[in-house]
Amino acid sequence: MVNLVTADYVSSVVAGAGNISSATLNNIITAASVMAQTFCRRQLVPNRWVEKYDAPSTGYLMLRQTPVLALNLVTLYPQSASPLTYNANQFDLQAGTGRISLLPDSTTAFPDFYFLGTQVDGSFPGLGRGIIQVDYTAGLGFLTTATAPIAPGIQTVPVSATSGLAGEGNLLGLWQISVGTALTVDPGLLTQETITVTGVSITTMTAAFSQPHANQAQVVGTLIPADLQLAVALIVGNLINQPDLTKSRESLGRTMGYEYFVRPGDLVLTPEIKAILGRYRDVLV
């Protein structure tokens, strides 16, 4: 589980967080990150997904995870003896919304599932449950690729980029790999591992690797928007102070007492925090 905020950031926002041991604070941050993603009904950190979709009635497909960092492979009839595969360069991708559709000049169109012929408009098949499989990488982060194989050990690896822009629309953000940056190599694969960068140049990065990785291995990092970081830090603060929030009655001596009336759901995920997380929440339709 990748935390959505750092301990240093939480300590700058939450009073008293600096007095907690680093291990305990890290566990609380992890719990807050899980709560935020559960409320949003999606995994916010970058990961690789292989999902099956029903054939849509339109000429495009809406992927479940956003923003999309890379469209890896699209397979039609993945469970058949002769599946049909399509490369990412055959599609128009709207990263922010997760909308993919075949390019107008695509050399190969999706065949129609019902008529078993080629559709004139080159769209997705008109009928069929779970007949489209999409392999893609998505999440709030950035993606670069290794341009050479990686062997285990401390290695200086050439990469396609060490800085750039990621996202789309109001989620567009600048990213840069620097010393201390935590990155995930081969997300979603058996060789997945998390590394910490110890050196960087314009075209390379240095880190200790425990797994071998092939040429063009994906390297992803998180890029969490400022308002989302604030929401998670506030959740951490509420988790730290939860014993006080859950008191139903407090007495001082024999003559003075205080009652606290709160809704159970507002103890940690307050309405203010939910308002911040709302823009990142997956809408159920």
C-alpha positions in Angstrom: 0.0 0.0 0.0 1.4 3.4 -1.1 0.6 6.3 1.3 -1.0 9.3 -0.3 1.0 11.8 1.9 4.3 11.8 3.7 4.9 11.9 7.4 6.6 15.3 7.1 3.6 16.8 5.4 1.2 15.4 8.0 3.4 16.8 10.8 3.2 20.2 9.2 -0.6 20.1 9.2 -1.7 18.1 12.2 -0.8 19.4 15.6 0.8 16.7 17.8 1.6 14.3 14.9 5.3 15.0 15.5 5.1 13.5 19.0 4.0 10.1 17.6 6.6 7.5 16.8 7.4 7.3 13.1 6.2 3.7 12.8 2.8 4.5 14.4 2.4 7.7 12.4 3.1 5.7 9.2 0.5 3.1 10.1 -2.1 5.9 10.7 -1.2 7.5 7.4 -1.7 4.1 5.7 -5.1 3.7 7.4 -6.1 7.2 6.3 -5.0 6.5 2.7 -7.1 3.4 2.6 -10.1 5.2 4.0 -9.8 8.0 1.4 -9.6 5.5 -1.5 -12.5 3.4 -0.1 -14.6 6.5 0.0 -13.6 7.4 -3.5 -14.4 3.9 -4.7 -11.2 3.7 -6.6 -7.5 3.1 -6.1 -5.8 6.5 -6.5 -2.2 5.4 -6.6 -0.9 4.3 -10.0 -1.3 0.6 -10.9 -1.6 -1.7 -13.9 -5.0 -3.1 -14.7 -6.3 -5.9 -16.9 -10.0 -5.6 -17.1 -12.8 -7.1 -19.2 -15.6 -5.0 -20.6 -18.9 -5.7 -22.3 -19.2 -4.5 -25.8 -20.6 -1.0 -25.7 -23.5 0.3 -27.8 -21.3 3.3 -28.8 -18.1 3.5 -30.8 -16.0 4.1 -27.7 -15.2 2.5 -24.3 -14.9 4.2 -20.9 -12.2 2.6 -18.7 -12.9 2.3 -15.0 -9.6 3.7 -13.7 -8.5 7.2 -14.3 -6.4 9.2 -15.2 -4.9 6.8 -17.7 -1.1 6.9 -17.8 -0.6 4.2 -20.6 -2.8 2.1 -22.8 -0.8 -1.1 -23.1 -2.9 -3.6 -25.1 -6.5 -4.2 -26.1 -7.7 -7.7 -26.8 -10.9 -8.8 -28.5 -12.4 -12.2 -27.6 -9.6 -12.9 -25.0 -11.0 -16.3 -24.1 -11.2 -17.6 -27.7 -8.7 -19.8 -29.4 -7.7 -16.9 -31.7 -8.0 -13.6 -29.8 -7.5 -10.4 -31.7 -5.0 -7.9 -30.3 -4.7 -4.1 -30.9 -1.8 -1.8 -30.1 -2.2 1.5 -28.2 -1.3 3.5 -31.2 -4.5 2.4 -32.9 -6.6 4.3 -30.4 -7.5 7.8 -29.4 -7.1 8.1 -25.6 -8.6 10.8 -23.4 -6.4 10.3 -20.3 -8.5 12.3 -17.8 -11.9 10.6 -18.6 -10.5 7.2 -19.6 -12.3 7.3 -23.0 -10.7 5.2 -25.8 -11.8 4.8 -29.4 -10.2 3.6 -32.6 -8.5 6.3 -34.6 -10.3 7.2 -37.9 -7.2 6.1 -39.9 -6.8 2.9 -38.0 -5.8 0.1 -40.4 -7.8 -2.5 -38.6 -11.4 -2.1 -37.3 -13.1 -4.1 -34.6 -15.2 -6.8 -36.2 -18.9 -6.7 -35.4 -19.7 -9.5 -32.8 -23.2 -10.2 -34.2 -22.6 -10.1 -38.0 -19.0 -11.3 -37.7 -18.1 -8.7 -40.3 -16.1 -5.4 -40.2 -18.0 -2.4 -39.1 -17.8 0.5 -41.4 -17.3 3.1 -38.7 -14.5 1.0 -37.1 -16.0 1.0 -33.6 -16.2 -1.6 -30.9 -18.3 -4.7 -31.4 -22.0 -4.1 -31.0 -22.8 -7.1 -28.8 -21.0 -9.5 -26.3 -20.4 -9.7 -22.6 -16.8 -9.5 -21.4 -15.4 -9.8 -24.9 -13.0 -6.8 -24.7 -10.0 -7.0 -22.5 -8.0 -3.8 -21.8 -4.5 -3.8 -20.3 -3.6 -0.3 -19.1 -1.9 1.7 -16.4 -3.8 4.4 -14.5 -3.7 6.5 -11.3 -2.8 9.8 -9.9 0.9 9.8 -10.9 3.4 9.8 -13.7 5.0 7.2 -15.9 8.3 6.8 -17.6 10.0 3.7 -19.1 13.4 2.1 -18.8 15.1 2.1 -22.2 17.4 -0.8 -21.4 17.1 -4.1 -19.4 17.7 -3.8 -15.7 19.7 -6.4 -13.7 19.4 -6.8 -9.9 21.7 -4.7 -7.8 22.6 -1.0 -7.8 22.1 0.2 -11.3 22.1 3.4 -13.3 19.3 3.0 -15.7 18.5 5.1 -18.8 14.8 6.2 -18.9 12.6 7.9 -21.4 12.2 11.0 -19.2 13.0 12.2 -15.7 10.5 15.1 -15.7 7.4 16.2 -17.5 3.7 16.8 -17.3 1.1 14.1 -16.3 -2.7 14.1 -16.2 -5.2 16.1 -18.2 -7.3 19.1 -17.7 -7.4 20.4 -14.1 -5.5 17.3 -12.9 -2.5 18.2 -15.1 0.7 18.4 -12.9 4.4 18.8 -13.3 6.5 15.8 -12.1 10.2 15.3 -11.6 12.3 12.4 -10.4 14.8 13.4 -7.7 16.9 11.8 -5.1 14.6 10.1 -2.5 11.7 9.7 -4.9 9.9 6.3 -4.4 9.0 4.6 -7.7 7.3 1.4 -8.7 8.8 -0.7 -11.4 6.7 -3.1 -13.5 3.4 -2.3 -11.7 1.0 -5.2 -11.7 3.5 -7.7 -12.9 5.3 -10.5 -11.0 8.5 -8.5 -11.1 6.9 -5.4 -9.5 9.0 -3.7 -6.9 9.4 -0.3 -5.2 12.7 1.5 -5.4 14.1 4.7 -3.9 16.1 6.9 -6.3 19.7 7.5 -5.1 20.9 9.5 -8.1 19.4 11.2 -11.2 20.5 12.9 -14.4 18.6 14.3 -17.3 18.4 10.8 -18.9 19.2 8.3 -16.2 18.3 7.3 -12.6 20.2 5.2 -10.1 18.7 2.9 -7.5 19.0 -0.6 -6.0 16.9 -3.2 -7.7 16.1 -6.6 -6.3 14.3 -7.9 -9.5 15.4 -8.1 -13.2 13.3 -5.9 -15.5 13.0 -6.0 -19.3 13.6 -3.2 -21.7 10.7 -0.7 -21.8 9.7 -1.7 -18.2 7.2 0.8 -16.8 8.3 3.0 -13.9 5.6 5.0 -12.2 5.4 7.4 -9.3 2.6 9.1 -7.4 1.6 12.7 -8.0 -1.1 13.5 -5.5 -3.0 16.8 -5.8 -2.6 19.3 -2.9 -6.3 19.2 -1.9 -6.2 15.4 -1.8 -3.1 15.5 0.4 -4.9 17.9 2.7 -7.9 15.6 3.0 -5.8 12.6 3.9 -3.8 14.7 6.5 -7.1 15.8 8.1 -8.2 12.1 8.3 -5.0 11.4 10.1 -5.7 14.2 12.5 -9.1 12.8 13.2 -7.8 9.3 13.7 -5.2 10.6 16.2 -7.8 12.5 18.1 -10.6 9.9 17.8 -10.6 9.1 21.6 -11.7 12.6 22.3 -14.2 12.7 19.5 -16.0 9.6 20.7 -16.6 10.8 24.2 -20.4 11.0 24.8 -20.0 12.7 28.2 -17.3 14.4 30.2 -17.7 15.5 33.8 -15.6 18.0 35.8 -16.2 17.5 39.5 -19.7 17.1 40.7 -21.4 20.1 39.2 -20.2 20.5 35.7 -20.6 18.2 32.7 -20.4 18.3 28.9 -22.3 16.3 26.3 -20.9 15.7 22.8 -23.4 14.8 20.1 -21.8 13.6 16.9 -23.0 11.4 14.0 -20.8 8.2 13.9 -20.0 8.6 10.2 -18.6 12.1 10.9 -16.0 11.1 13.5 -13.2 10.7 10.9 -14.6 11.4 7.4 -16.2 14.7 8.3 -18.5 16.5 5.8 -15.6 18.9 5.0 -13.3 16.0 4.1 -16.0 14.4 2.0 -16.4 17.6 0.1 -12.7 17.6 -0.8 -12.7 13.9 -1.8 -15.9 14.4 -3.8 -14.1 15.4 -7.0 -12.1 12.2 -7.0 -15.0 9.9 -6.1 -16.1 7.3 -8.7 -19.8 7.9 -9.5 -22.0 4.8 -9.5 -24.5 4.8 -12.3 
